[in-house]
């Protein structure tokens, strides 16, 4: 108000929340997102049913999938979902843990704010607590041989446990480990495993037990001609990117035909050109051809006569994948083909249902394919999510060579060690560090809650075990006993826990520092009124 006149700074469509109101709004949003996925945590977590506006239904307990599909408008909620996305991108697993941790940290902060502790003090305590938690995590880590197949299988098994496809996880975890070990490369002292080198293909109509690892590539294609062999052994594969057919010129051109002899000559020349395409492929020694573009009927006929198995219109991505799997070169024209450019595989065959072509038994493949089969699309989608989680955690473990145990053991050890650390800090920051430590209780409590056990009893038993020095003691969600998780083989990559702690703390700190929210709402235009 100036001289009796109001000063308008913000537009009418801007909604403003300030101070405690803004902080409470962000806290409520974070807690709401955490509660949406909390019941899915752990091997005995429940599933969520997501129904799209189109009517498509997804049933899953995968945190990343749930959060990706739900629509939120609150900016604080969107930030929490970004935490899950970052966790999924960096690690591939642990998204639910990260989001539940954000909710717990915000809930503890809410209680401190009500006690008149300033958000700046809380955020300082959270950062100090995070650094101490990461130190404890490093002390708890277990170093392994990156090629220890037995331990890698246990890691994949932990990631897949609790999903709807649990009945076949004993087969899938071995497939996931073998797939990653096949494409992993050693650069100096480091192991590199690129997730793009593991392709997943899904085939409906079969049982889940028929999933298999193909040391090569699977194409969603058919043979060009039924006259071609259905199966080729000792395959020598040619990859050509240009079309094997007569294409129209890119500039306007006319051919003047003055006699019937000229028509015959033109047709003969065209046939000869197409025949040369086939002859060049056959002369190179290839008995299998993958073409990125189309193949003319005449070329297909000559290839079939020469016993060549040919596939047309192979996508560029699949061509590159096949080149890596076969150690072959993609050439532009058939004239460039040579024995050195060909790839080698034990078998190339069109599967019985005619939906896929399988190239298997590649020699030293740099890419592999996991072929999943299931009776319904729902099962196939859940299978794919489980395999993706399994392969990603195995990659993390191989690259880092460090593991931690599950079952709430890590979180219980961290909360006790961080609380001990807080005593030596003093001041109001000590209260914030203690609140940070207490937030870790949410993981063992949620595991017990989702398994049907008394949460107070199990938390007390866990703390008692860790107080006696049993740092690997965790909750067996099936029996309720407090057991050694390392002995039980419940293992996770250290990267998953580290990323969850860091991203959850950073998101909580960022949200707590907000004391003013300016939200611009879309202006509603009055019907029949033109904009000024």
N, C-alpha and C positions, 0 to 999 in steps of 0.2 A: 504494500500500500504506500503510495507516494503522493502527498498533497491531496489525499482523499480519493485518488484514482488507483484501482487495482492494476498491478503489472502482470501481464500474462507472459510466461516464459515457455511453457510446454503446450503443445497442441492438445485439443480436447480428447483426441483418441489415444493419448499416452497415459497408461496406468502406472502409478508410482507406489512402491512399497519401500518404506524406510526403516532403518534401525532394526529393532528386535523383530518387527513384523517380517522384514525381508529374510532374516536369518531363520526364523521359524518356518517360513514358506519353503526354503531350500532344505531344511532338515526334514520336514514332512514329506517332500518329494523323494528324497533319498531313501527314507524309511519305507515309503510305498513301493518303490522299485525293488528294494531288497526283499520285502515281504512277498512280492510276486513270484520270486524264484527260490525263496528260502526252503520251501517244502520239497524241492527237487534235489537238495544237496545229499550226497552220499549214496552208497550202494542200495539203500532201501528207501530212497526218495520217491516221491510221487511224480506222475506225469502231468503235463498240461495239454489241454486241447485248444488249439488255435484255429478259429474259423474265419476265413477270409470273406470279404464282401461278395466274392464270386461264388462262394459256397465250398471252396477247397478247404479240406480239413487236415491239420497237422497235429499229430500226437507225439510228444517228445518230452524228455526231461533235460535236454541239452540247453544250458543257460544262454549260450550265444544265439541259438535259433529262436528261443522264446523272446529275448529282448530285441532281436532284429525285426520280429514280426509285429510286436505291439506298437501302437501309435501313441506317442506322448506329445504334449504341447508345452509342458512346464520346462523352462530352460535348465533348472537344476536337475530334473529327471533326465533330460537329454545328456547332460554331462556325465551322469552315472552310467548311462548306456554306452557312452564313448569309452568309459573305463573297460567295459566288457569287450568292446570291439578291439581295443588296444591289446587286451589280454589274449583274445583269440588270434589276432594277427601275429603277435610276438611269440606266443607259446603254443596255442592250439587247444589248451585245456585250462581249467581253473577259473573260468569266467564266473560261475556261480559263487565261488569262494571270494573272488574280488568284489563282487557287487554286495554280497552279504556283509563283508568287512566294511565297506563304505557306509552301509546302513547302521552298523554297530558303532562306528566312530562318530557318526552324526548324532546318534542317540545319546552317547556318553557326553558329547559336547553340549547337547541341549540341557542336560542336568547341571553342567558347570556354568552355563550362561545364566540359568535361573539362580545360581548362587552368587551372581554378580562378578564372575570371573571374566575378564575381558577376552574377546576372541583372539587378540594378538598373543596373549599369554597361552591360550589353548593351542594355537597353531605352532608356537615355539616348542611347547611340550611335545606335540605330536611329531614334529621333525626330529627332536632329540630321541624320542622313543623309537622312531623308525630306524635311525642309525644304529641304535643298540640292538633292535630286533634283527637287523641284517647281519650284525656281528654274531649273534647267537645262532642264526641260520647257517652261517659259514661253519661254525663249530659243530653243528649237528649234521653237516653234509657227509655223505659216504662216497669215497672215490672208487670208481670201478673201471675195469677194462672196457673200452668202447665196443669191443666185439664179444663181450660176455653175453652170449645168446640167452642163457637161462635167466639172468637178471633183466635183460631187455624184455623178455616175454612177461615177466612179472610186472614190469612198468606198464606195458600195453594192456595187460589183464586188469590192472587197477583202473586205468582210464575207461575201459569198456564195461566194467562191472556196474550193475544197476540199470543198464539200458534194457529195452524190450527184447533185444537179440541175445540176451545173456546165455541162452541155451547153446549157442554155437561159438561163444567167445573163445573157447579152448582151441578152436580151429583158426579163428580170425586173428588171435594175437600172434600165432606163429607166422601166419601169412604177412601180417604187418611188419614184423621184425625182419623176415627174410627179404621183403621188398626194400626196406630201408638199407639193410646191409648190402644188397646188390647194387644200389646206386651211390652209396657213400664213397667218397674219394678222400685220399689223404694228401694234404698240402703242408709239407713240413711236419710240424708236430700237431697240426690241427686236422680234425675230421670235418668235412663239409658234406652236408646232405641237403640237396635242393628238393623242396616239396613238389616243384613242378615236374620233376622226373618220375613221379609216381602217378600214373593215370588210373582213374577208377571208372569202370564201365558197369552198367547195370542191365540185367536181363530178367524180364518177368517170366513167370510160368514154371520155374524150377524151384527146388527146395533150397533153404539157406545153407544146408550142409554141402552144397555143390560149389561153393565159392572156391576160387582157385587163383594162384599167382601165376601169371603168364610172363615168362622172361622174354618179353617182346612187346607187341602191340596188338590191340583188338580194335577193329574198324567196324563202324555201323554201316556196312556196305554189303553188296552182293557181287558175284562174278558178272562180268559184262555179258557173257553168253553161257547158256546151259551146255554147249558143246565143249566147253573148256573143262579140264580135270577139276574135280571137286576138292582133291587133296594132292599136294605136291610135297614130296620129301626131298631132303637135301636141297632146299630152296636157294636160288641165286636171284636176288630181288633187285630190279631196276626201278629207280624213281625218276619220273619225268614230269616237269612242271608245265610244259606247253601242250596244247591240244593235238591229238592225233587224228585230225579231220581237216577237211577243206573249209577254211573260213572265208567269209566275205571280205573283200578288200575294204580298207578304211577310207579310201577315196572313191568317188563315183567312177565306175568303169563300165564300158559296153563291149560286148563281143558280137561281131556281125557274122552270122551264120548264113552262107550263101548256097550250101548244098548239103545233102544227106551225108556225104562223106566227111564233111567238116564236123557234123554232130558226132559221128562215130569216132573220129580222131580225138575230139574233145573229151568224150567219155572214156576212151582208152587211156588218154594222158592222165585223167583224174584217177582212174583205177591204178595206174602204174605208180603214181605219187603215193597213194594210200598203201600200196603193197610194199613200197620201199620203207615206209614207216615200220611195218611189221618185220620186214627183213632185217632192218638195223637192230631191232630189239632182239630178235632170235640170234643174229650173228654175234652179239655181245656175249652170248652164253647165258642170258637171263631166261629163267623158266617161270618167273613171276614179275608182273608189271604193275606198279602203282602210278596212276596218272592223275595229276592235280586237276586237269580239265577233261573234256569229253573225248571219247574214242569212237570213231566212225564205225558203222556196221561192217564195212569192207575190211577195215583193219582188224576188228574183232574176229572176223571169219578167218583171216590169214593167221592170226595169233593162235586161234583155236586149233587150226591144222598143224601148227608148229608145237602144240602141246603147252602153250603158255597160259598161265592163270593170270587174268588181267582184271583190274579194278579201276573204274573211272570216277571222276569228280570227288577225289579224296581232298578234304579240307586242308588248307595250308598248315594249320596247327598239327594235324595228324601226320602230314608229310614230314614235318620237322621232327616230330616225336619218333616216327618210324626210322628216320635217318640216324637219330641218336641210338635207337635200340639196335639197329642193324649194322651200325658203323659204316653207313653207305653215304654216297654223295647224291644230292638232288641235282640233276642236269636239266638244262633248258630244252634241248631237242634230242631225239634218238641218235642223231649223228655223233653226239658227244659221249655216248655210252661206251664204256670199256670194261674189261674184267675187274680193273681196280676200283671202278665206281660202284660196283654191285655190292649189296649186302648179303650176309649169309644167315640162314636160319635152318633149324632141323625140319620144321614142318610149317606149311601154309595151308589152311583148310577153311572151307566155308562150313560153319556149324549146321547141324541138321535142320534147325528151324529156319535157316536162311537169313537170320537177322544180323549175324556177325561174321566177320572173317578174322580168324585167329592166326597170328604169326608168332610162333613159339620156338623156344630153343635157340635164341639168338646167342652168338658167341661174344662173351664179355659185353653184355648190354649196358648202356649208360642210362637207360630208362626201362621201366617195367610197368606192367598193367595188372591191376587187381580186378578180376571179373567176379562181380557179385550176382547172385541169383536169389530170387525170392518169389513167393506166390502172389504177393500184392505189392502195389506201388508204395504203400505205407511202410511195409517191412523193408523194402529196398532203400527207401530214403533214410530210415533209421539205421540200417546196415551201413550205409555210406557215411553217416555222421559218426558212427562208432569207429569205423576204419580210419576216417580222417583224424579223429582224436588219437587213436592208437599209433598211427604212423608219425604224427607230429610229436608226441611225447617221446617216442623212440629216437627221433631225430635230435631232439633237445638233449637227451641223455647221452647220445653218442658224441655230439659236438662238445658238450661241457664235461662229460665224464664224472658228473656229480649227481648224487641222488639224495633224497630225504625220505623219511617214512611217513605214512599216512595215518588215518585213524584218530586225528586230533592230537597226536603226540607232539608235533612241532609247535602247534599253537599253545599247548599247555606249557611246554618248556619255555617258550618265549614270554608268556604272560608272567611266569614266576620270576624269570631272570630280569625282565624289564622292571617289575615291581621292586626287586632288590636294588636295582640301579637307581630308581627314583628316590629312594631313601637318602642316598648320598648327594642328591642335587639340592634339595631344600627349596624353600620359598613356594610361591604359588605355582611355579612351573612343575614342582613335584606332583601337585595334584593332577595337572594335565597329563603328565607322563603315566601316572597310576591309572588314569582314565583310559589312556591309550592301551596300556597293558590289559586292562579289564575287557576291552573290546574284543580281544582274542578269545574270550570265553565263548563267544557266539558260535564258533565252529564246533567244538566238542558238544556244546549244548544242543545245537541243531542236529548233529549226528545222532545223539541219544533220543531226541524228540522224534525225529523221523523214523527211528527204529522201534519206538514204542516203549522206551525205558524211562525211568524217573530221572529227569535232568539233574536235579540237585545231587542225588546219590552218586551218579556217574561222574559228575564234575569233582565232587569231594574225593572219590576213589582215584581219579586221575591225578589230582593235585597231591594226594598222599603218596602215590607211586613215584611221582617226579621228585617230591621232597626227599625220598629215600635214594635218589640217584639213578632211577630207572628212566633215563632220558628218551628211550624209544617206546615207552609204555603208551599204548593207545587203546581205543575202545573197539572191541570186536562187536560189530553191529548185529551179528546173528545170534551170539550167545549172551552178550552183555558183559562179558568178562574183560578185565583190563589185562592185556597181553603185550608181549614184545612184538611190535609191528615189523621189525627187521626179520625176526625169525619166521613170522607169518608170511613174509614176502609181499607186504603191502607197501609198494615203493612208488615214488613220484619223482620227476626231474626237479632238481633244485631250482631251475629257472622258473618253473611254474609258481612256486611259493614266493620267490624274490619279486617277480613281476607283480603278483597280487598284492603284496605288502606295499610296494612302492606306489603303484598306481592308485590303490585305495587311499593311502595317506595323502598323496598329492591332490586327489580329487576332493577329499574332505577339507584339506587346508584351503584350497581355492574357493570352495563354497562358503566356508566360515568367514572368509575375509570380505564377503559381499555384505554391505550394509545399506545398499540402495539399489532397487531394481526398477528400471524404466522399461516398461513393456508397451510397444506400439501395437495397438489393435487395428485391424482393418476397418476402414471407414465404411459405413453402410450408406449407400447412395439411395436417396429417396426416389421412388418410382416416378418416372415422367420428368425428373429434374436433370437438366444438362449440367455438366461440370462447368464451374466458372472459368 
